[in-house]
Amino acid sequence: MSEHKEPLEAVILAGGRGTRLRPYTTAIPKPLVPVGERPILGIVIDQLKAAGVKKITITVNHMAEIIMAFFGNGERFGVEIAYSLEEKPLGTVAPVKLIKDLPDHFIVMNGDLFTDIDFAAVYQSHVASGALLTVATYERDTTIDFGVLELDSSKRQVIGFREKPTYHFDVSTGVYVYSRTLLDRVPDDRPYSFDHLMVDMLRDGVPINTYAHTGYWLDIGRADDFEQANADLEKVVPKEMA
């Protein structure tokens, strides 16, 4: 990972209920679900520390007490950890506005990501861009398991056909860098998520910077992706971090 001389701060979004990952999340919060022998959020914290992050604020809601008891003040991880408690679910952007004394620029990420992304490089790309928001992106292929028909305007005649086509998309990785002034766009005390932010910024013509990640990335929100992350552990996490 790239090294950044200035101490960085990060916000980890960990307030979700993890419903897609049941039954693993029936008794424990999603950030504590293990990849290998460690909780996914513990791996993420170590990766952020290696990138130069000195302070991490974790936004919590569902099973907040368990997460806070496990990670504590961060001393045993070598970083400062603070918490921001959502009294009600606020989505993926609004919880960030509850945090006080954020720096001019800071990393924001989902707490269930398994990736080898270079967090410091994403941060540097953001600062150099002058944008209010940087979105780390990843190329993802999706195969449609059907024969896809192209119909004419009347929907009565077939004019094209593809068997189980694969479509290519640039998707959000769930890793971002915010400028603090971006939070001026976020409403107070009501749910506001990444999709709302994207629509509003595009509507208003506000530039959005991107950083293309070409390494490994997996959102472990679903059971099959969680199992894949465990299979790929040695590809992503150095032995000393595993």
VMD Tcl script that draws the C-alpha trace (Angstrom):
set ca {
  {0.00 0.00 0.00}
  {1.07 3.59 -0.59}
  {2.25 5.51 2.45}
  {0.81 8.90 3.33}
  {2.83 11.21 5.56}
  {-0.08 13.09 7.10}
  {-2.23 11.17 9.61}
  {-5.48 10.12 8.00}
  {-8.92 9.63 9.47}
  {-11.57 7.15 8.40}
  {-15.25 6.53 9.05}
  {-16.48 2.93 8.92}
  {-20.21 2.40 8.40}
  {-21.25 -0.51 10.60}
  {-24.85 0.22 11.55}
  {-26.58 -2.26 9.26}
  {-28.50 -5.34 10.39}
  {-26.76 -7.78 8.02}
  {-30.02 -9.42 6.97}
  {-28.54 -10.71 3.68}
  {-25.88 -12.61 5.62}
  {-28.20 -14.66 7.79}
  {-27.88 -17.12 9.49}
  {-24.32 -15.91 10.24}
  {-25.64 -12.61 11.64}
  {-28.43 -14.04 13.78}
  {-26.36 -13.88 16.97}
  {-23.47 -11.55 16.10}
  {-23.28 -8.26 14.17}
  {-22.01 -8.42 10.62}
  {-18.69 -6.62 11.35}
  {-17.76 -9.49 13.71}
  {-18.41 -12.27 11.19}
  {-15.02 -13.97 10.75}
  {-12.97 -14.22 7.59}
  {-10.40 -16.83 8.47}
  {-9.91 -16.51 12.22}
  {-10.55 -12.77 12.48}
  {-13.67 -10.58 12.19}
  {-13.88 -8.78 8.87}
  {-13.86 -5.39 10.60}
  {-10.63 -6.29 12.41}
  {-8.99 -6.97 9.05}
  {-10.30 -3.66 7.68}
  {-8.93 -1.75 10.68}
  {-5.49 -3.28 10.21}
  {-5.54 -2.35 6.52}
  {-6.49 1.24 7.30}
  {-3.73 1.44 9.91}
  {-1.19 0.17 7.34}
  {-2.37 2.97 4.99}
  {-1.56 5.63 7.60}
  {-4.96 6.03 9.26}
  {-4.58 7.11 12.90}
  {-8.21 7.63 13.93}
  {-11.29 5.64 12.99}
  {-14.90 6.48 13.84}
  {-17.29 3.53 13.58}
  {-20.96 4.37 13.06}
  {-23.06 1.83 14.95}
  {-26.73 1.02 15.47}
  {-27.68 -2.67 15.36}
  {-25.93 -4.64 18.17}
  {-23.85 -1.52 18.86}
  {-22.84 -2.63 22.35}
  {-21.23 -5.84 21.06}
  {-19.19 -3.98 18.42}
  {-18.07 -1.33 20.90}
  {-17.11 -3.93 23.51}
  {-15.04 -5.91 21.01}
  {-13.06 -3.05 19.46}
  {-12.94 -0.74 22.47}
  {-10.86 2.42 22.11}
  {-8.60 0.81 19.51}
  {-5.55 0.56 21.73}
  {-4.90 -3.10 20.96}
  {-5.22 -2.34 17.24}
  {-2.76 0.57 17.38}
  {-5.29 3.19 16.28}
  {-7.73 5.52 18.01}
  {-11.30 4.25 17.67}
  {-14.37 6.36 18.44}
  {-18.06 5.60 17.89}
  {-21.06 7.46 16.55}
  {-24.37 5.96 17.61}
  {-27.36 6.25 15.31}
  {-30.51 6.39 17.40}
  {-32.41 5.30 14.27}
  {-31.24 3.90 10.93}
  {-30.05 6.79 8.75}
  {-28.72 5.05 5.65}
  {-25.13 5.17 4.41}
  {-24.43 8.92 4.21}
  {-26.49 10.71 6.88}
  {-24.67 8.99 9.81}
  {-21.43 10.68 8.78}
  {-22.95 14.11 9.44}
  {-23.40 13.19 13.11}
  {-19.62 13.00 13.62}
  {-17.94 16.08 15.04}
  {-14.50 17.54 14.26}
  {-13.87 15.70 11.01}
  {-10.80 16.83 9.03}
  {-10.96 18.56 5.65}
  {-10.78 15.19 3.86}
  {-11.42 11.70 5.22}
  {-12.01 8.13 4.08}
  {-15.50 6.64 4.35}
  {-16.17 2.95 3.80}
  {-18.58 0.13 4.41}
  {-17.59 -2.23 7.20}
  {-18.15 -5.47 5.26}
  {-15.60 -5.11 2.45}
  {-12.90 -7.65 1.67}
  {-10.36 -5.95 -0.59}
  {-6.72 -5.13 -1.17}
  {-7.49 -1.57 -2.26}
  {-4.80 1.06 -1.59}
  {-6.66 3.40 0.75}
  {-3.87 5.99 0.79}
  {-3.87 6.14 -3.02}
  {-7.63 6.73 -3.07}
  {-7.16 9.55 -0.56}
  {-4.35 11.12 -2.60}
  {-6.44 10.92 -5.78}
  {-9.24 12.76 -4.01}
  {-7.09 15.58 -2.67}
  {-5.44 16.08 -6.08}
  {-8.84 16.18 -7.84}
  {-10.31 19.07 -5.86}
  {-13.68 17.28 -5.90}
  {-16.04 17.03 -2.93}
  {-16.36 13.27 -3.34}
  {-14.24 10.43 -4.67}
  {-15.76 7.02 -5.38}
  {-13.49 4.00 -5.69}
  {-14.80 1.87 -8.56}
  {-14.42 -1.73 -9.71}
  {-15.26 -3.47 -12.99}
  {-17.84 -6.17 -12.35}
  {-19.26 -8.64 -14.87}
  {-22.83 -9.88 -14.57}
  {-24.07 -12.81 -16.64}
  {-27.78 -13.10 -17.39}
  {-28.76 -16.77 -17.12}
  {-31.39 -16.54 -19.85}
  {-31.59 -16.11 -23.57}
  {-32.11 -12.36 -24.01}
  {-34.43 -11.19 -26.78}
  {-34.31 -7.80 -28.44}
  {-37.79 -6.80 -29.65}
  {-38.98 -4.14 -32.04}
  {-40.92 -1.11 -30.86}
  {-44.23 -2.96 -31.15}
  {-42.90 -5.78 -28.88}
  {-44.26 -8.26 -31.45}
  {-41.16 -9.23 -33.40}
  {-37.73 -10.49 -32.36}
  {-34.95 -8.48 -34.00}
  {-31.99 -9.74 -31.97}
  {-30.93 -12.52 -29.63}
  {-28.10 -13.24 -27.21}
  {-27.69 -16.43 -25.21}
  {-26.73 -15.78 -21.58}
  {-24.95 -12.47 -22.29}
  {-22.38 -10.93 -19.95}
  {-22.65 -7.24 -19.15}
  {-19.79 -5.12 -17.86}
  {-20.36 -2.47 -15.19}
  {-18.28 -0.01 -13.21}
  {-19.63 -0.37 -9.68}
  {-19.03 1.49 -6.45}
  {-16.74 -0.43 -4.10}
  {-18.17 1.16 -0.97}
  {-14.89 3.03 -0.44}
  {-15.03 6.82 -0.69}
  {-13.19 9.97 0.28}
  {-15.29 12.93 1.41}
  {-14.38 16.56 1.71}
  {-16.00 17.85 4.89}
  {-17.94 20.50 2.97}
  {-19.78 17.69 1.15}
  {-21.77 17.19 4.36}
  {-23.44 20.57 3.79}
  {-25.47 18.78 1.11}
  {-26.73 16.13 3.54}
  {-30.10 16.72 5.28}
  {-30.34 16.56 9.06}
  {-32.00 13.77 11.02}
  {-33.46 11.72 8.20}
  {-32.28 8.73 6.17}
  {-29.99 9.69 3.31}
  {-27.90 7.15 1.44}
  {-25.33 6.92 -1.32}
  {-27.97 6.66 -4.04}
  {-29.59 9.90 -2.85}
  {-26.22 11.63 -2.84}
  {-25.38 10.48 -6.36}
  {-28.71 11.60 -7.81}
  {-28.52 14.99 -6.09}
  {-24.91 15.69 -7.13}
  {-25.54 14.66 -10.75}
  {-28.69 16.79 -10.86}
  {-26.74 19.80 -9.62}
  {-23.75 19.21 -11.90}
  {-21.30 18.70 -9.03}
  {-18.13 16.86 -10.20}
  {-17.53 13.41 -8.72}
  {-13.99 12.02 -8.84}
  {-13.36 8.29 -9.33}
  {-10.50 5.96 -8.51}
  {-10.40 2.68 -10.45}
  {-9.38 -0.30 -8.33}
  {-8.06 -3.22 -10.37}
  {-7.08 -5.63 -7.59}
  {-9.32 -7.76 -5.39}
  {-12.71 -6.60 -4.13}
  {-15.67 -8.38 -2.60}
  {-18.71 -7.12 -0.72}
  {-19.39 -9.91 1.79}
  {-22.98 -8.89 2.44}
  {-24.27 -12.20 1.02}
  {-23.58 -15.72 2.27}
  {-21.99 -16.93 -0.97}
  {-19.63 -13.92 -1.10}
  {-18.72 -14.49 2.56}
  {-17.76 -18.07 1.74}
  {-15.74 -16.84 -1.25}
  {-13.87 -14.36 0.98}
  {-12.84 -17.18 3.29}
  {-11.60 -19.20 0.32}
  {-9.59 -16.22 -0.95}
  {-8.13 -15.16 2.40}
  {-4.49 -15.82 1.49}
  {-4.82 -13.87 -1.78}
  {-5.85 -10.68 0.02}
  {-4.53 -10.61 3.57}
  {-0.80 -10.97 4.40}
  {-0.10 -13.79 6.85}
  {0.88 -11.34 9.56}
  {-2.60 -9.72 9.30}
  {-4.63 -12.92 8.96}
}
mol new
graphics top color blue
foreach p $ca { graphics top sphere $p radius 0.5 }
foreach p [lrange $ca 0 end-1] q [lrange $ca 1 end] { graphics top cylinder $p $q radius 0.2 }
display resetview
